[in-house]
Amino acid sequence: MIFDLPAALEARHPVEPRDSVRLMVSHSVDVSHHCFPALPSLLSPGDLLVVNNSATLPAALDADGIRVHVSTSRADGTWLVELREFASPRAGMRLVIPDGSLTLLRPFTSRLWVATASVPLGRVDYLSKHGKPIRYAYTDRDWPLEVYQNVYATEPGSAEMPSAGRPLTGDVLAALAGRGVLVTPVTLHTGVASAEVDEPPYPEWFRVPAATARLVAHVRHGGGRVVAVGTTVVRALESAAATGSVKAAEGWTDLVIEPDHRLRAVDGLLTGLHEPRASHLKMLTAVAGEETLRVAYGEALRERYHWHEFGDVHLLLP
């Protein structure tokens, strides 16, 4: 989907309290507008919210004056890295980083490189000690790591915040429980947002616990709706449903959810607003259909919703 995103609609700073963002709700082409604390009233007792409990790492490093984003580790122990604002990386280039070095091996995408990391700690511990949170140009200054953490984040590993769940405060979670809406976790460690520049998602590590798989099956059998909080949750659940129903699973997923993908595990989606041409929009089309998205994004632009990780959110329901 192609549209113009005015710079004024880019969220430049975190909203506090977190649950004061706006919530747009789409039932097919019917759109309504709410404050985020209305979320429990928009769901039904017996519905299930599935959240991503991956915690955000400070994944930005300084390497000889070059800003490096460490996207993810890979199954073979190498790292995927992005060199920001550096035009001429080459295979064999060695970058000095705190207490170690990175050696570029080969391009992975148009802007990500496979690199070996010579560091004294694993990726999580190393970045926790030496990194800074990734910051993009639309934000107005550096922000501390805690503003990029969801309140339920317990498993460090993501290069960027699984931001759809940022407005889920303790008060909102308590109201959901009082409404009879269930909440359960999966884990998917996100890389840098390559999907925002028309690149397909690359492999990411995920885990769907057995208890979550059983709860998804129970809710769907009882007629409830499974609502993913974020596109990362859709990818994790659909990866665990490769045989037709959600099973306990963990490992690396390379699943790319295109508009013709038949969803097996997810009925609805709570998500942020995505940039023009973002591959996340293809996943949203699989969830809700192209016409629903076209109408919703027209409304979001007219109503001046805010984009990106500190912005407003969109609930897509069947």
JOQUIFEN-V770318 format. One record per residue. N is the residue number from 1. SS is DSSP state (a for helix, b for strand, c for the rest). PSI is psi in whole degrees, -180 to 180 (* if undefined). D_LAST is the distance of its C-alpha to the last C-alpha in Angstrom with 1 decimal. Layout:
N;SS;PSI;D_LAST  N;SS;PSI;D_LAST
This chain:
1;c;131;20.7  2;c;129;23.9  3;c;166;24.6  4;c;126;27.3  5;c;107;26.7  6;c;141;29.4  7;a;-29;31.4  8;a;-17;31.1  9;a;7;27.3  10;b;121;28.0  11;c;118;28.0  12;c;-10;31.6  13;c;156;31.8  14;c;137;29.9  15;c;133;28.7  16;c;136;30.2  17;c;155;29.0  18;a;-34;26.1  19;a;13;23.5  20;a;5;24.9  21;c;167;22.6  22;b;156;20.1  23;b;117;16.3  24;b;135;14.2  25;b;130;10.7  26;b;119;8.4  27;b;102;5.9  28;c;-127;6.8  29;c;7;10.5  30;b;123;10.9  31;b;136;12.3  32;b;162;14.0  33;b;136;16.6  34;b;168;17.7  35;b;149;20.2  36;a;-36;18.9  37;a;-10;20.4  38;a;-8;17.9  39;a;-49;15.3  40;a;-36;16.1  41;a;-16;15.7  42;a;-8;12.1  43;c;168;11.3  44;c;150;12.5  45;c;134;15.7  46;c;-13;15.2  47;c;161;12.3  48;b;124;13.8  49;b;129;14.3  50;b;122;16.2  51;b;158;18.7  52;b;113;21.3  53;c;14;24.8  54;b;133;26.7  55;b;149;29.3  56;b;135;30.4  57;c;154;33.9  58;c;90;36.4  59;c;11;36.2  60;b;133;38.5  61;b;153;42.1  62;b;126;45.2  63;b;96;47.1  64;c;39;50.4  65;c;-2;48.8  66;b;133;45.7  67;b;123;42.4  68;b;130;40.6  69;b;122;37.0  70;b;109;36.8  71;b;-54;33.4  72;b;158;33.4  73;b;164;35.9  74;c;167;35.9  75;c;-30;36.7  76;c;7;40.2  77;c;-10;40.9  78;c;167;40.8  79;b;149;38.7  80;b;127;36.6  81;b;153;37.8  82;b;127;37.4  83;b;112;40.5  84;b;135;39.6  85;c;38;41.8  86;c;118;44.1  87;c;-17;44.8  88;c;54;46.9  89;c;156;45.9  90;c;152;47.7  91;c;137;47.9  92;c;-12;50.4  93;c;133;50.0  94;b;128;50.5  95;b;127;49.0  96;b;126;50.5  97;b;167;48.1  98;c;126;49.1  99;c;27;50.9  100;b;-160;50.1  101;b;161;49.1  102;b;137;46.5  103;b;120;47.6  104;b;130;45.5  105;b;-52;45.4  106;b;156;43.3  107;b;145;40.4  108;c;-42;36.9  109;c;-168;35.0  110;c;-19;36.3  111;c;-2;36.5  112;b;143;36.3  113;b;145;39.3  114;b;132;40.1  115;b;148;42.7  116;b;142;44.9  117;b;120;45.2  118;b;91;48.5  119;b;156;47.8  120;c;-6;49.1  121;c;166;45.7  122;c;167;42.3  123;a;-46;39.7  124;a;-50;38.0  125;a;-38;41.3  126;a;-49;42.9  127;a;-36;40.2  128;a;-31;40.1  129;a;-39;43.8  130;a;-14;44.2  131;c;171;40.9  132;b;156;39.3  133;c;143;35.7  134;c;133;34.5  135;c;135;34.6  136;c;165;33.6  137;c;-24;35.4  138;c;-15;32.9  139;c;154;33.6  140;c;-11;36.7  141;c;176;38.5  142;c;142;38.3  143;c;149;36.3  144;c;158;37.0  145;a;-33;35.0  146;a;-25;33.6  147;a;-14;31.5  148;a;10;29.6  149;c;133;28.9  150;c;153;25.9  151;c;-21;27.2  152;c;10;26.2  153;c;124;27.6  154;c;-11;30.2  155;b;94;30.6  156;b;138;32.4  157;b;-16;31.6  158;b;138;29.4  159;c;-31;31.1  160;c;155;28.6  161;c;131;26.4  162;c;83;22.8  163;a;-12;22.2  164;a;-28;18.6  165;a;2;19.8  166;c;-38;22.9  167;c;-4;21.8  168;c;87;21.3  169;c;171;24.7  170;a;-38;26.3  171;a;-42;25.8  172;a;-41;22.0  173;a;-38;22.0  174;a;-40;24.2  175;a;-36;22.1  176;a;-45;19.1  177;a;-42;21.5  178;a;-28;22.8  179;a;-14;19.4  180;c;17;19.1  181;c;129;16.5  182;b;153;17.9  183;b;134;18.7  184;b;153;20.2  185;b;155;21.7  186;b;173;22.0  187;b;130;24.5  188;b;120;24.4  189;c;114;27.3  190;c;147;26.4  191;c;-170;29.0  192;c;159;29.8  193;c;59;27.2  194;a;-31;28.4  195;a;-14;24.9  196;a;-6;25.5  197;a;37;28.3  198;c;22;26.9  199;c;144;27.9  200;c;154;25.8  201;c;148;25.2  202;c;172;28.2  203;c;137;28.6  204;b;152;27.7  205;b;138;28.5  206;b;162;25.9  207;b;130;26.0  208;b;109;23.5  209;c;156;25.5  210;a;-39;25.9  211;a;-38;24.8  212;a;-43;21.4  213;a;-43;21.0  214;a;-39;22.0  215;a;-39;19.6  216;a;-47;16.6  217;a;-41;17.9  218;a;-46;18.6  219;a;-45;15.3  220;a;-37;13.5  221;a;-34;16.4  222;c;3;16.1  223;c;6;12.5  224;c;170;11.4  225;c;139;8.7  226;b;116;10.4  227;b;116;10.0  228;b;136;12.6  229;b;90;14.9  230;c;152;16.1  231;a;-26;16.3  232;a;-37;19.2  233;a;-39;17.3  234;a;-46;15.1  235;a;-42;18.5  236;a;-49;20.0  237;a;-42;17.6  238;a;-30;17.3  239;a;-35;21.0  240;c;-4;21.5  241;c;27;19.5  242;c;-27;21.8  243;c;3;23.1  244;c;-30;19.8  245;c;159;19.1  246;c;127;19.5  247;c;157;23.2  248;c;134;25.4  249;b;153;26.3  250;b;157;28.1  251;b;-157;29.8  252;b;128;29.2  253;b;134;26.1  254;c;18;26.4  255;c;129;22.9  256;c;120;21.7  257;c;108;18.0  258;c;169;18.2  259;c;-28;15.8  260;c;5;16.7  261;c;131;16.0  262;c;112;14.2  263;c;133;12.3  264;c;-21;13.9  265;c;-20;13.3  266;c;135;10.2  267;c;-35;6.5  268;b;173;6.3  269;b;130;9.5  270;b;122;12.1  271;b;165;14.6  272;b;-172;17.6  273;c;130;18.3  274;c;151;19.9  275;c;159;23.1  276;c;138;23.6  277;c;4;23.7  278;c;141;22.5  279;c;-20;21.4  280;a;-31;18.6  281;a;-28;17.0  282;a;-41;17.1  283;a;-43;15.0  284;a;-33;12.4  285;a;-37;12.6  286;a;-34;11.9  287;a;-44;8.7  288;a;-19;7.4  289;c;153;10.5  290;a;-41;13.7  291;a;-41;13.5  292;a;-45;10.6  293;a;-41;12.9  294;a;-46;16.0  295;a;-44;15.1  296;a;-44;14.0  297;a;-30;17.1  298;a;-43;19.3  299;a;-43;18.3  300;a;-40;19.0  301;a;-43;22.4  302;a;-39;23.3  303;c;2;22.6  304;c;48;24.4  305;c;160;22.0  306;c;142;23.8  307;b;171;23.2  308;c;-175;24.2  309;c;-23;24.5  310;c;10;25.8  311;c;-163;23.4  312;c;174;20.3  313;b;164;16.8  314;b;125;13.3  315;b;119;10.1  316;b;119;6.9  317;b;147;3.8  318;c;*;0.0
